[in-house]
């Protein structure tokens, strides 16, 4: 996936989830194809300075992002802002972050495995 878009290192979480992720998915036919008929709601809780709650809805190969908590997420992801930035830069892999307990998930483990299709 080296040709995939990479978010700017200083992007604000709100910008990332509400604008950058939906645009990156919309502009990547392969990513949309891989998402296929996935219908899910993922809630991200970023802790620390600049963090907050963000919701990503996946429907028919498209992604919509917003601020705030999801009512009944299929997956909830909690991560601190510094770890989130390291994941975005590629300095830390998702499996390594989970093994180090820097990312916590609740809900659909299978959906958690698909997150790289959504976020890069």
N, C-alpha and C positions, 0 to 999 in steps of 0.2 A: 503494500500500500504506500510506496514512497511518493506517488504522484498526488496523494490526497492533500486537500487543503489543510493548512495548519493555522490555528488561530494566533493572532498577535499575542505575545507573551504578557502584555499589560492589559489585555481585554478584561473588562468588568464582567463578573458573572452574569448580571442581568442582560448585558449585550450578547454574551455568549449563548445563553439559553433561549432568549427571545428572538434574536435576529441571526446570529452566526450559524448555529446548528441547523435551523430550518433552511437557510440559504445554501449551506454546504450540501445538505441532503438533496435539495431541489436541483442543484447543479451537477449531481453525480448520478448518472443513470444506473451505474453498476450498484451503487449503494441502495438506490430505490428498489432495484430488482431483488437484491438480497433481503431487503426488509419484507418484500412480498406482501402477503395478506396479514401481516402482524397487526394486531389491534391491542394496544396496551397504553397504560399511563404509568410514567415513571416520575417519582418525586425525588428531587435532589435537595439535601440539606447541606449547605456549605457553612461550616463553622469558622469563626474568626473574623477578622476585619474585612469588610466588604462582602461577607457571606449573606446567607438568607435561604429562603425556600424557593425552589423553582420546579415547574412541572413541564414535562415533555410528553405530548400525546402523539402516538404513532398510529396512523390509519392508512391502509392501502398504499404503502410506499412513500407516504408524506409524513412530515414531522411539523408539529406546531409547538412552540414553546411559550411559556408564560411565567409570571412571578406568582408566588404564593403556594400554599399547601394544596395537595390533591385530596379530594374527599375520600376516595378508596383506591389508592395506587396499587397497581399490580406488582410494583417493585419500589422500594424506598432505599435510597443510597445516601449514606452520611459520610462526609469527607471534609477535612479541613481545607481551607483555601490554599495553603502552601502545597499540600499534596495534590490538589486539583490542578494547580499550575504545573507541577512536575509531571503529572500525567499528560497534560496538554502538550508540553514541550517534548515529551518522549523520553525524559530523563528517568522515568519510573514506569514500569509496566503494570498493568492492572493486576495480573496474578501476583506479582511481587508486593504490590500495595495491599492486597487482601491477605497474603501470608504474614505480612508485618502488622496486620490489623490497623492499617491506616485508612482503610475503607471498610465500612460496615454495610451489609445489605440485609433487607428483610423482604420476603416475598418470593417471587418466582426466580429460582436460581437459573433456569433455562433462559429467561429473559435477560438476566444479568450477563450471561455469556454472549448475548447478542449486542450488548451495549457498544462494542467496538464498531459495529456496523452503523450505529447512529452517530456516535461522537467522533469517530475517526480512529 
